[in-house]
């Protein structure tokens, strides 16, 4: 029979092992904060960028994924601008 201290130690190890897979969630799968859409026009781009950066931080998005994550949130003239940029001889690299 194990001592109470040994039983507690074993229980703690089991709990840590059960939690480990939950801690290793890939960054791109976190979506704690929704991303705002940007349509251009009279929408303030600086306010939008500030909100997007806050969402990136909350969702633990690293720099390599930021463009991939946010492009689907471009609407109307902003989406057309992005498409035009991508068709240029030296497109913005994603």
C-alpha positions, 0 to 999 in steps of 0.5 A: 500500500502506498503512502498518502504522499506517494498517492498524491504524487501519482495523482499529480503526475496523472493530472499533468499527463492528461493536461499536456495535450490541451496545452499544445494547441497549434497557434493557428487553431486558436480563435478566442477573439473574432477578427473584424472585417475591413471594407475600405471606404470611410472605415478607419484603417488605423482603428481596424489595424489596432483591433486586428493586432489585439485579436492576433495577440489574443489568438496567439497568431505569429507573424508567419500566419497573420496575412493568411488569417486576415485576408479572408476578412477583407471586403469590397474595395479592400478585397479588390486592392488585395487581389490587385496587389497579388497580380502585380509582378512583385506581389506581397508574399504570403 
